[in-house]
Amino acid sequence: MSKPVYGKNAVQSRNVEKISSYIWALAIGFIVFLVWAPFQVGLFNGQQIDFEKPIYLSSLFSSLLLLGWVGLYFTRFKLEGQRDLLAVASLLLPATYALSLIGAASRYMAMNLLFVQSMYAAVFIIALYLLQQKQLNVVIQNAILTIAYVIVGFGLLNWLGSWKFAGGMVGWFSNTVRNGKYLDAVMTDSNGLRLTSIFQYANTYAAFLMAFLFVAVFALVRSKKWYGTLTHSFMLVPIIVSLLLTLSRGGLVMLPVVFILLLLFLKPAQQILWIIHLAISGLAALLVTNPLTTLGTELNTAYTSSAALKSWAYLLGASAVVAALSWAIQRFVAPWLQDKLGGSETRKFTGMWIPLGSVVAVAIVAFLLIGTGLKSILPDNIETRLENINFKQHSVLERFTFYKDAMKVVKDYPILGSGGGGWASLYEEYQNNPYVSRQVHNFFLQYLIEVGIIGFIVFMGFIGYIFFKYIRAYLKRDKDEFHNGFFFYIIALSILIHSLLDFNMSYAFMGILVFIGLAGMGAAMDSKALRQSWNKSGLRVGYFAVLTIGTVFLLFLSINYIGSSNDALKGKNLISVSTSYEEIKTPLVKALDARPYHPEAATYLSTLDMTVFKQTQDEQYLAEASEVLTRALKSEPYNKNLLFQLAAYYDLKGQPDQAFAVYRDNAGKFNWDITWYESLINRAQTLAAAANEQKDEAKKQEYLTAGLDAYKHVVDGIEHLKTLPPEQMQGRPFSVTPVIALNAGKLQVMSGQNDAAAATLKLGLTDDYNDTTNREIARWYLAALKKEGAAVDQPVYDKLIAADPAEAAAIEAVVNTQY
């Protein structure tokens, strides 16, 4: 067994030399990347021409860093221990995403996720070796903590009205600042204002805060310097206040779970200190959260210096008090606890009692805050969120639905998966009801969907091995050796556990933190020596050859994609300011030369061509639109906008039957999109009527069948929605719209189902007889009744004739039409 990384023999035998200036340069570059990433690399949830470029920039940045690592470690790297195998195994993660391209539902999103996974592998490899150097390990830890504290401060600046200052801090290098304001650093939903800081999504920010709350407490208890103690303790109140201001139920539920799991790894004295510091800071945070909520709401409506000063006084005052108390505890109480409990730490199961007691304490606190009047000390919005924590709450029921639907996707894409972004492309085909969610809200299920069983086994084996080796070594060794490793364990564990309920890992910065956490654990784990046969030069050279070739390929691909992204964005922006066809077209064509499957660029260019065709009637523009759409749809068959464009192309081409086929053949991909079915039924009725006039009975029956099947799908869907639990919202509207009622009723009349037609048409009736659609519905409704031989609906007839006397003849015309 090789010696541990940390402790008395901190530096392993192969790293005994002094850290070179080149390695320091690599570490500085790595830290710069960490500073840049939070404000650049956002959420990868679909076609976002405005936000794709940071993906490729991050890939470029990380590829350059990895090439630097290759140059520095080519002669140093040896397959001596299990830790070195992790560097090799990490390449399997992007490899599984590359394999998933074979059956990807969206090549565009799958490529984006391949870039992201390659970046994660690069971050892991670089961090794994940098963190084996104790001096660099400490520097990187401090850098990560500093970044985290800056993000917390950035969020509170926005909450307390100083959004101009906050935006000015990052606007010069961030693409998410508009008009001097960071987008959605404070978001608004049905619950009111919610703090999101850089993440633009409150639940992910809650996961981030949870991780760094525990990291801050760990750093506080570990710190030997007074300024370290004061800094980390001072940040506890801002972090807890920020966590409460996210209004994240998932964060509040997972916080005690992660806390108890972490306590299991601490000595009794440390456990007590953690509990004391969290209790003091938590109480202080609760006391100031109410006024900070009220003042923050006011400041986000209208800024006043008096309200801002009052807010900061509350926050900084509470933080200062907690910092002073924490310093006193660490100065006087901590040594006393260590002296009293030091002897008991060697006894078996001693560290279990306090975590078990904490479970009881958490249950009591939860009961008091949820089931008693004690919750009134909280702001109203937080109180309401706590009251709604139950298994019958809408978001819980909705998540269960996501998970069930996700397994349907896995069943159809079991081995290699559906590619990166597979759920975002496919969920409308598999969803149980018309919700809108381009994320599964469970990282592990989403990963399974994207890379299939093979990729999922590789990923779980990779992280499972690291956690197993780290925990096993922790249980065997003196825990003091794991101060550095435990820092990273907290980050990885906290984010991954919260990711069971949400899509935190869809934010690349959160993924970067997790993979740095895994690297830190890998650097600290017990690394057994490998057989001598592993250390052959051929294997080492082969690994570096694969790594170098792959990295260089990604480097050039990143540069190519950056250019394509710039061109696509330029073309989009020109559409609103330019009237020159060639000026707008040129960058879009360049963008599509690099990526013919780029959905937004293809949509913009095809729209441009069809617009010019309408003006000139020149067929070459239609031909180009067809070519653009055909190429894009080969790789993006589930892209709704491209399918809309294709149908529009056939309409302009004078081929309504082909446009109808687009809607009919792709209806199963969008089972709960009522606008899709509205268009499908409308087109079916129009074509059926035309076929009837042409006496083409076969075509008429084809369109009648397709239209009535689509209507039955809508009716069956409405009945299905009635089976949802009353607490669960159905999502998007899904009902028989007036247009659907009109066209389905016409189809039923044409097929001789007059009684059914009258019932269907009546569903679409309103009292607005000035509306032409409503008058047409009434006309066909009354005609259906007459054709069936039923009694006339006199009130409807009277209102229709009052609105337009000519409708009497129109009704007779419908009745006399032969079908």
Buried (B, 14 or more C-beta within 10 A) or exposed (E): EBBBBBBEEBBBEEBEEEBEEEBBEBBEBBBEBBBBBBBBBBBBBBBBBBBBBBBBBBBBBBBBBBBBBBEBBEEEBBBBBBBBBBBBBBBBBBBBBBBBBEBBBBBBBBBBBBBBBBBBBBBBBBBBBBBBBBEBBBBBBEBBBBBBBBBBBBBBBBBBBBBBEBBBBBBEEBBBBEEEBBBBBBBEEEBBBBBBBBBBBBBBBBBBBBBBBBBBBBBBBBBEEEEBBBBBBBBBBBBBBBBBBBBBBBBBBBBBBBBBBBBBBBBBBBBBBBBBBBEBBBEBBBBBBBBBBBBBBBBBEEBEEEBBEBBBEBBBEBBBBBBEBBBEBBEEBBEEBBEEBEEEBEEEEBBEEBBEBBEEBBEEEBEEBBEEEEBEEBBEBBBBBBEBBEEEBEBBBBBBBBEEBBEBBBEEBEEBBBBBBBBBBBBBBBBBBBBEBBBBBBBBBBBBBBBBBBBBBBBEEBBEBBBEBBBEBBEEBEBEBBBBBBBBBBBBBBBBBBBBBBBBBBBBBBBBBBBBBBBBBBBBBBBEEBEEEBBEEEBBEEBBEEBBEBBBEBBEBBBBBBBBBBBBBBBBBBEEEEEEBEEBBBBBBBBBEBBBBBBBBBBBBBBBBBEBBEEEEEEEBBEBBBBBBBBBBEBBBBBBBBBBBBBBBBBBBEEBBBBBBBBBEBBEBBBBBBBBBBBBBBBBBBBBBBBBEEEBEEBBEBBBBBBBBBBEBBBEBBEBBEEBEEBBBBBEEBEBBBBBBBBBBBBBBBBEBBBBBBBBBBBBBEEEBEBEBBBBBBBBBBBBBBBBEEEEBEEBBEBBBEBBEEBBEBBEEBBEBEE
